[in-house]
Amino acid sequence: MHRPLLHLCIHPWTLAAMTVLVIGMIGLVATAHVEAFSLALSAQSMEESLVLEEDVAVILIAYGVFLEERGLLASRVFGEDVDAHQDHWNEMSERYGAYLLIMGLLMEVNDQVFEPLLLGNGLEPLGLGSMVLLDGLAILTCLVFIGQLFRKPASD
């Protein structure tokens, strides 16, 4: 892979744009979860929502791993000459990548735990409520990450 392409992939504006896309995907899923949650409160079906949860969980896990590896990609672009801004972005990407990875794993576990339980036994609101909560936390984490990307690093 060429360095200009790697440089583009790790640039803060690119990371912000990719994060906005991830927020959009989570938002679509969250909308379906909120709708399914309201249906579950009235004891109706919500099967489509479970499939969507799995999809967004995989996306969050993959994006989290990508963010965690920003430092490795930056070292391939800049070599040993990594300035304070790159260090700041690497640290933020690693931290928030881990957060998103963990949230994706929690979403997947939540889906696996509640899917067999959501068979008309009254637990639908609990399962879907937890999905909506995880969607909201993932969106909030992404928004904070975008804010951190453009925050000046603390001077030592």
Phi, psi and omega in degrees: 000140182281149181299321179300322178293317176299317180300318178297318182296328184260359180295140181305323179293323177293316178299320178296317180296317179296323180293322176298320177297318178297318177301318179299317179295317179296320179300319177297316180293317180299322177299316178295324180292319179296317178297315179295324178298316179293325176293320180296325177296334177257017174063043176248175187286152177215032185301319182299325182299323182295321178295318179297324179299317180298318181296313182289329177297317179295319178297316179297319179297312181296317180293322176299318178296317178302313180297319179299330183268008179303320180301318178297315179295321179297322179293331176285331179278313188259351184068220181279348184272069179260120182277180184297323179295317178297318177300317179299311181294323178297315180297314179297316181297318179296315181297307183286332173299317178296319178300314181292322177300313180297318179295321176298318177296318178298321178297317181294317177297315178304315180297316182292325180288314187275336183306311179290338182276345185268054182244047176077027181254013176090359180267001182304313180299322179295312180297314181288326176299319178292326177295316178298318178299313179295322176300313180297318178296322179294317178297315179300317179298317178297318180295319178295320178300314178301316178299320180292328179301325186255012176273139179293138176295145178294135178279140182278000000 
